[in-house]
Amino acid sequence: MQRTRLSSVARRTLTWVLALAIAAPLLWALLASFKSELEAIASPPSFLVFDWTLENYRSVLESGDYLHSLRNSLIIAGGSSLLVMALAVPAAWAMAFAPTRHTRGILLWMLSTKMLPAVGVLIPIFLFYRDWGLLDTQAGVVLLLTAGNLPIAVWMLYANFNEVPGEILEAARMDGASIVQEVVRVLAPMALPGLASSFFLIFTLAWNESFWSLNMTTTDAAPLTAFVAAFSNPEGLFWAKLSAASMLSIAPVLVIGWLCQRQLVRGLTFGAVK
């Protein structure tokens, strides 16, 4: 009994240590966003005893670029996530319920594309986008993020669909259901947690993506990641304003993740425990 209690205390302690270690950069940026520029770069840093101010948030919001970048992020992240799901659902359905001897190889090949450094294909994609007029466009970034996140969505949905009994889908076919009805009316309700968690993960990855945003956009299609990076410029690095911009940029995703955490955990662990 005592050993079990000590083991439980050790696990809780380790959990809190890991949680604090992960949250430390976020907490540091949150505090820095309420400081002046001089206090933000002070050494040693002050944690709670300083002159709290909202000037950084006011400056960021009044710049006029924040709402423009926020709109771009919503369009790019939302559009690419919907497009990814529209392509990943039928692909995962085919691999889960109509597999061939090449299915495993195709899945591994799709996953291997994520191991390719993005900078390795930057020049050919940049030249292609330049010739086709896709530079600094929302559609151009949406296509890039869709191609980059599609393998992850297919793998997640494939794992979730594998946990759905195939006999249920066969019964639906015997009752005369078409493939679309089978997916929409039978499969989707049963795999809803997996669909929701996959969509939110892809949305988060698209929201946080910075490499393609910085290299393929300038002003018209620049999302929040480019907006935050703009606070590091030849005039200097404005830590306090950078922290405020970062907080405003991650706030929407944090709120959605907090509200949907139960569904996300259920979807990500669907089928993990038999």
C-alpha positions in Angstrom: 0.0 0.0 0.0 2.8 2.4 1.0 4.7 1.6 -2.2 1.6 2.2 -4.3 1.1 5.6 -2.6 4.7 6.6 -3.1 4.5 5.6 -6.8 1.3 7.7 -7.2 3.0 10.8 -5.5 6.0 10.4 -7.8 3.9 10.2 -10.9 1.9 13.3 -9.9 5.1 15.2 -9.0 6.7 14.2 -12.4 3.5 15.3 -14.2 3.6 18.7 -12.5 7.3 19.2 -13.2 6.8 18.4 -16.9 3.7 20.6 -17.1 5.6 23.5 -15.6 8.6 23.0 -17.9 6.3 23.0 -20.9 4.3 26.0 -19.7 7.4 28.1 -18.6 8.1 29.8 -22.0 4.4 30.6 -22.3 4.2 32.1 -18.8 7.4 34.1 -19.5 6.0 35.6 -22.6 2.7 36.4 -20.9 4.5 38.3 -18.1 6.8 40.1 -20.7 3.7 41.2 -22.6 2.7 43.4 -19.6 6.1 44.9 -19.1 7.8 47.9 -20.7 10.5 47.3 -23.2 13.2 48.1 -20.7 11.7 45.7 -18.1 11.3 43.0 -20.6 15.0 42.8 -21.3 16.1 43.5 -17.7 18.6 41.1 -16.2 17.8 39.4 -13.9 14.2 39.5 -15.0 11.4 40.5 -12.7 8.5 38.1 -12.4 5.6 39.8 -10.5 7.1 43.0 -9.1 7.1 45.5 -12.0 4.9 48.2 -13.5 2.1 46.3 -15.3 0.9 47.9 -18.5 -1.5 47.2 -21.4 0.4 49.6 -23.7 1.9 46.7 -25.6 -1.5 45.2 -26.4 -2.9 48.6 -27.3 0.0 49.2 -29.6 -0.3 45.8 -31.3 -4.1 46.2 -31.8 -3.8 49.8 -33.0 -1.2 48.9 -35.6 -3.9 47.9 -38.1 -2.0 44.8 -39.2 -3.3 42.5 -36.5 -6.9 42.1 -37.7 -5.7 41.7 -41.3 -3.3 39.0 -40.3 -5.9 37.4 -38.1 -8.3 37.2 -41.0 -5.6 35.6 -43.2 -4.8 33.1 -40.5 -8.4 32.1 -40.2 -8.9 31.7 -43.9 -5.6 29.9 -44.5 -5.8 27.5 -41.5 -9.6 26.9 -41.9 -9.4 26.5 -45.7 -6.4 24.2 -45.6 -7.9 22.1 -42.8 -11.2 21.6 -44.6 -9.4 20.7 -47.8 -7.2 18.2 -45.9 -10.2 16.5 -44.3 -12.0 16.4 -47.7 -9.1 14.5 -49.2 -8.0 12.5 -46.1 -11.4 11.0 -45.2 -11.9 9.1 -48.5 -8.3 8.1 -48.7 -8.3 6.7 -45.1 -11.7 5.0 -45.8 -10.2 3.2 -48.8 -7.1 2.1 -47.0 -9.0 1.0 -43.9 -11.9 -0.8 -45.6 -10.7 -1.7 -49.0 -6.9 -2.4 -48.4 -4.6 -3.8 -51.0 -1.1 -5.3 -50.8 0.2 -1.8 -51.5 -1.7 0.0 -48.7 1.1 -0.3 -46.1 3.7 0.9 -48.6 1.6 3.9 -49.6 1.1 4.9 -45.9 4.8 4.6 -45.3 5.6 6.6 -48.4 3.1 9.4 -47.4 4.7 9.5 -43.9 8.2 9.7 -45.4 7.3 12.9 -47.2 7.2 14.6 -43.8 10.9 13.8 -43.3 11.9 16.0 -46.2 13.2 19.4 -45.0 11.0 22.2 -46.4 14.0 24.3 -47.3 15.1 21.6 -49.7 12.2 22.3 -52.0 11.8 26.0 -51.3 13.5 27.2 -54.5 11.6 25.1 -57.0 8.3 25.8 -55.3 9.1 29.5 -55.1 9.9 29.7 -58.8 6.7 27.7 -59.6 4.6 30.0 -57.5 6.2 33.1 -59.1 5.4 31.9 -62.6 1.8 31.0 -61.7 1.1 34.1 -59.7 0.6 32.3 -56.4 3.1 34.3 -54.4 1.6 36.3 -51.5 -1.8 34.7 -52.0 -4.0 32.9 -49.6 -4.7 30.1 -52.1 -1.0 29.5 -52.5 -0.4 29.0 -48.8 -3.5 26.9 -48.5 -2.2 24.5 -51.2 1.2 24.2 -49.5 -0.3 23.6 -46.0 -2.7 21.0 -47.5 0.1 19.1 -49.1 2.2 19.2 -45.9 -0.5 18.2 -43.5 -2.4 15.6 -45.6 -0.1 12.6 -44.6 -0.7 13.3 -40.9 -4.5 13.4 -41.3 -4.6 10.2 -43.4 -2.5 8.4 -40.8 -4.7 9.6 -37.9 -8.0 8.8 -39.7 -6.7 5.5 -40.9 -5.9 4.5 -37.3 -9.4 5.7 -36.2 -11.3 4.0 -39.0 -9.5 0.7 -38.3 -11.3 0.6 -34.9 -14.7 0.8 -36.5 -16.2 -2.7 -37.0 -16.3 -3.4 -40.8 -19.5 -5.5 -40.3 -21.5 -2.4 -39.6 -20.5 -0.9 -42.9 -21.2 -4.2 -44.7 -24.7 -4.1 -43.1 -25.2 -0.6 -44.4 -24.2 -1.7 -47.9 -26.7 -4.7 -47.7 -29.4 -2.2 -46.8 -28.7 -0.3 -50.0 -26.5 2.5 -48.7 -24.2 4.1 -51.2 -20.6 4.9 -50.5 -21.3 8.5 -49.6 -24.2 7.5 -47.3 -22.0 4.8 -45.7 -19.4 7.4 -44.9 -21.7 10.3 -43.9 -24.4 8.4 -42.0 -22.6 5.4 -40.6 -18.8 6.0 -40.4 -18.7 9.7 -39.6 -21.0 9.5 -36.4 -19.0 6.5 -35.1 -15.6 8.1 -35.7 -16.7 11.7 -34.8 -14.1 12.1 -32.0 -11.3 11.0 -34.3 -12.5 13.3 -37.1 -12.8 16.3 -34.6 -9.3 15.7 -33.1 -7.8 15.3 -36.6 -9.3 18.5 -37.8 -8.2 20.5 -34.8 -4.7 19.1 -34.9 -4.4 20.0 -38.6 -5.9 23.4 -37.9 -3.3 24.0 -35.1 -0.4 22.9 -37.4 -1.6 25.3 -40.1 -2.2 28.1 -37.6 1.3 27.8 -36.2 3.1 27.2 -39.5 5.8 29.9 -40.1 8.3 28.7 -42.7 6.1 28.9 -45.8 4.2 31.9 -44.4 7.5 33.9 -44.1 8.9 32.8 -47.5 5.7 32.9 -49.6 3.9 36.0 -48.3 4.7 39.6 -47.8 1.7 41.7 -47.0 -1.6 40.6 -48.7 -1.7 37.0 -47.4 0.6 37.4 -44.4 -0.9 35.4 -41.4 -0.2 35.9 -37.8 3.1 34.1 -37.8 4.5 36.6 -40.2 2.9 39.4 -38.2 4.7 38.2 -35.0 8.0 37.9 -36.8 7.7 41.5 -38.0 8.5 42.7 -34.5 12.1 41.6 -35.1 13.3 44.1 -37.7 16.3 46.3 -38.4 15.1 48.8 -35.9 15.5 46.3 -33.1 13.9 43.4 -31.3 10.9 44.6 -29.3 10.5 41.9 -26.7 7.4 43.3 -24.9 5.4 44.0 -28.1 6.6 40.7 -29.6 5.3 38.9 -26.5 1.9 40.7 -26.7 1.6 39.9 -30.4 2.4 36.2 -29.6 -0.2 36.1 -26.9 -2.9 37.5 -29.2 -1.8 35.1 -31.9 -2.0 31.9 -29.9 -5.1 32.9 -27.8 -7.7 31.6 -30.3 -6.1 28.2 -30.5 -5.6 28.0 -26.8 -9.3 28.8 -26.1 -10.6 26.3 -28.6 -8.2 23.6 -27.3 -9.3 24.3 -23.7 -13.0 24.1 -24.6 -12.6 20.9 -26.7 -9.9 19.1 -24.6 -12.2 16.2 -23.6 -13.2 15.5 -27.2 -9.6 15.9 -28.4 -8.2 13.4 -25.8 -10.9 11.0 -26.6 -10.2 11.2 -30.3 -6.5 11.0 -30.1 -6.7 7.9 -27.8 -9.5 6.3 -29.7 -8.7 2.6 -30.0 -5.6 2.9 -27.8 -7.1 0.8 -25.0 -8.9 -2.5 -25.9 
